[in-house]
Amino acid sequence: MRRDGPQWLDDDAGPIVRPYALTQGRTRSSGDDFDLIALVTVNPSGVVDESLLGPEQVRILAMAGRAISVVDIASDVDLPLGVVRVLLGDLHDQGLISVRPPAQVAPLPSARILKEVINGLRAL
């Protein structure tokens, strides 16, 4: 039997779900500002009702049992970074995860110091 219209199954990949379907068409959320190396952990005080979450969000919560970076989550769930940030933003808004920005190792040098270094190099 031949079906007309889009094919929702791929022989190699299985069911195909477009990334925008996972985010209900949203491209922006509160997770847009999450740094790539920000650490995500499950909020122990958050009450999880898995019936309200998608399978991708449940998987993210399982991975965030230990601190994991945003970019590692995107890699492990094999989704585009923008989609993962939207999903993380939703989880963060629900109080299920905590996102800690990366620690700044050292203060950035001032513009004055950089100019002095450049001038010193030119003088050589």
Secondary structure, 3 states (H helix, E strand, C coil): CCCCCCCCEECCCEECCCHHHHCCCCCCCHHHHCCCCCEEEECCCCCCCHHHCCHHHHHHHHHCCCCEEHHHHHHHHCCCHHHHHHHHHHHHHCCCEEEECCCCCCCCCCHHHHHHHHHHHHHC
